[in-house]
Amino acid sequence: MHFSTKRRLATTIAAGVAVVALAACSTGGQTEAPEDGTLGTIRVGALPVPAGDMLTWVDENLAEEAGLDIEWVEFTDYNTPNPALTDGSTEANLFQNSTFMETYNSQAGGSLVSVGEIYLPAAAYYSESITSIDELPDGASIAIPNDPTNEGRALEILAAEGLIEIADGTTNLDGITANPQNFAFTEVENATLPLAIPDNDAVFVTSSFAIPAGLTQEQAILTEGTDSNYFNILATTPELENDPRVTALRDLLTSEETQQYILDTWGGLIVPVEN
C-alpha cells in the first residue's frame, strides 16, 4: 500500500479506541503469521515528523525484503499514541523516550515496554531576539513544554549551562532551586511552542515540532548534545515484546541503511542510535 493511503489510518483513531479495545481483548498478544510465510502487518503510532517519514522510508525501501508490511497511524500530539497502543489500536509506537513512557505507565497504570532506542530528536532553544543563550537578559521570558518529561529536559539543559539550578529528577518549575536572572517561565503545549517564539526571548522546541515549523539547527541558540538521555524508543506491550514483527521493525529502524537515511535527511536535528 502506498504511503499516501496507508499513513492516514488516522489521527482520529483515538475516537475509536474503545471499540478497538474490545476486539484487542479477544485476540490476545501475538498475531499469527500469514500462510505465505511473511511476517504480516504491523501498525505503528507516530507523529508525522520525523518518525512518520522514517517509517514510510523503511516500509518502501527495506520492509518488503524482510517480509513486513508497515502501516503507520498518524498522531499530532504526545497524549494519544500510548492509550492507542495500550488499547490494541496499534502494535507499537515510535514517538517517545523511556522517561516519557515510564511516566505514562505510572500515571495511567500502563505496562508498555521499550524494545530499544532508535533516534534522538535533538531539542533546542530558539529565539528571534538573540543569537546565543548567553545573551538572555535578566527577566527574560522563556517558554518550555508543559509535559513532565520535556519540561524537565528543557530545565536540565539550562541548568547544564549554569543559568539556573534544579533539584535532581526535576520535572516542572517547582524543581528550580536557583534562578539568579529571574527568568519568567511559561509552560506551553508542545505542538504550539513554535508559535510562541515571536512572543518570548527563548522557546524550547523538540524536533518533532521544530522541523514541520521550518526551524533549523542554524536558527537554534542552544542545542541538546548527543549524550542526551532522551533517545526515542520503539515501544510496545509486554505481550508483543517478542513478536517477530516488532523485532524485525526494530532491526530495520536501526540498520545502517536507515541510519544513513536519517543523517542525509535531517542532519544534526535527528541523530540515529549507534549500533
N, C-alpha and C positions, 0 to 999 in steps of 0.2 A: 504494500500500500504506500502511496507516495506521501511525502511529508505534509503537503498542503491539506490532505484529507485526514491523515492519521493523527496529527498533532492536536486537533481540537476535539478531544473526547468529552469534556471541555472544562473550562473553569467552573461552570455551573454544576459539575459533578457533585459538589458538596451538598447541593439541594436534594440529590437522590441517595445520599449516603445511607439513610435509614432503610430504604428498600434493598439496596445492595447488601447491607449488613445481614439481612435475613438469609439471602442466598449464600453469603460467605459462611454463615454458621453451619450450613448444611453440607458445604463442600470440604471443610477442614483445611489443612495446610497445602501440601504439595499437589499440583495438578498433574495428572498422568500425561506422559509424553504422547504425541500423536503417533499413529501406527506407522508413519513413514520414517520414523527414527529421528526426526528433528526434535529440537528442544521445545518448540512451540512459541507462544506469545507471552511476553511479559509487559505489564502495564506499569509505567514508571511516572510518578508525580514529580513535576519540576516547574520552576519558573522559566520563561522563555529564554532569558539570557543569564548566564552562559549555558546552563545545563540543558535547556531545550535544544539549543543549537548543537551542543555536544552529542546528545542522544541521537539527534537526527543524522548527524555525520556518521556516527558509529553504525546506525541502522543501515544507511545507504552504502557504506564502504566496507564494513567488516562483519556485520551480523549474519548475513546470509551464509557465508562460508562456515560460520560456527553453528549453523542450524537454528538461529534465534531470530525471532521477529519482535522488534521493539515498538511499542505504542506508548508515546509519552502523553501524559494527561496534563494539560496546561493549568497552572495556578498563577495568580498575580499577587499573592501575599504569603506571609510566612505562617499564617494561622490555620490554614485549611489542609495542607498536604498530609500532616500527621494523622488527624482524625480520619481522613480518607484511607490511609494505609491501615490504620487500626481496624476500621470497619470493613475492610476487604474490597474497597473500590479500586485499589492498586495493589501490586505485589511488592513494590519498592518505591523509594523516592530519593531524589538527589537535589538537595537544596540547603541542608543544614550541617552544622558542625556537631561534634559529640556533646558539647556542653548544652547546646540548644535542645538536642534530643533528650538528654538526661533531665533537663528542666521540664520538658513536656511530660515525660514519664512520671516524674514526681508530682506534678500538678494535676495531671489527668488520670493518674492511676494506670498509665500505659506500660508496655513491656517491649517497646521497639528496641532493636539491636543494630549495631553497625557491623558491616562485613568488610570495612576497610575505607581508608582515606582515598579521595580521588583528586581533588584540586583545592587550591587556596584562592578564594575570591578576595584578593587583597583590597582591603578597605583603605580609605584615605579621607583626609580633611581637605575641603575645597573652599575657596574664597574668591570674591570679586574685588575685594578692597585691599588685600595684602598678598605678597608673593612668597612669604615664608612664615612658618608658625612662630618664629621668634619675634615677628612684628606685631603680634597680638597686643593691643593696648590694654591698660587697666580697665576693668569693667566690660571687656569685650563680650559680645553676645555669641554664644556657641550653641548650635542645635545638634542634638545627638539622638540616636534611636530610642524608642520607648519600650523595647523588649529587653528582658533582663540580660540575655547573652550579649547582644550587640551594644547595649548601654555600658555594661561592664568593660567590654572590649574597647569602646571609644575612650573611656576614662583611663584604662590601663595605658593606652598609647600616650595620652597627655602626661600621665604620671612618669612614664619612662623618659620623657623629655624634661622632667623636673619642673613642669608648670603647675602641677597640683600634687597632693599626696593623698593616697587612698588606703583603706584597710584591705587586708588580704581577703580575696573572694568577693570583692565589691561587685554588685550587680545594679546599683542605682545611685542616685545622688546622695543618699544618706551615708554612703561609704566614703565620701570625701572628708578627709581629716584636716586638710590644709588647702586653702585657696587664696594664696598671697596676692594675686592680681584681681581678686573679686570678680572672676568671670561669672557672667549671668547665663546659666544653662537652661535650655528649653528642650523638653522631651517631645519627640515628634514621631509619628508613624513612619516606618522605614520607606514605604513606597512614595511618600510625599517629600522626603528630605531634599531631593534635588531642587524642588520648587522653593525651598527655604533659603537657598544660597544668596539671592539678592538682598534679603532682609536681615542677614546675620553676618558677623565678621568671619565666622568659620562654621562649616557644616560637615558632619561625618556621614559619608555615604558608602555603603558596600557596593561591590562591583555589580551585583545583580540589578541594582537600580542606577548605578552611575553610567554603565555602558549604554543602556537604552536611552538615557537622557543626553547622550553625546559627550559626557565628561571623559577626559583622557588623563593618563598618568602625568602628562606635561602640565596639566592645569592644577594638579594637586599641590598643596603646600606642605603636606606631611603624609607619607605613605607607609602602611604597615610593612614590616620586614618579613622575609621568607622564613624566619624562625618562629613564625606565629603558631599558636596552638589552635587556630581556627580553620584548619583544613576541612572542607566539606566532605561528608561521608556518603556512602551508599547505604541506606537504611532499609530494613525490612522487619518482618515479625519473627519471633522465635521459631514458629512452625515452618517458615520458609528460609531460615538461615542457611541451610544446606541444600536448598533446592538447586538443581543444576542450571536452571535459568538465571538465578541470582549469581551463582558462581561464574557462569560464562559472561554475564554482563560486567561483573567486576573486573574480570580478566581483560575484556575488551576495552574498558574505560581506562585501564592502567597500562595498556600496551604501548610500545614505542611509537606506533603509528598515531595513536590518539594523543600521546604526549606532544608529538611534533605538530599535530593539528592545533592543539591548544596554544603552543608557543607562536606559531605562524599567525593565528587568528587574533589573539589578544595581547601578545607581548607580555609586558610586566604586570598587567592588571589581573590576569588569571595565571596561576602557577601550578603546573601539574605535579602530582606527588612523585617523588623519586622512588623507583623500584629497588 
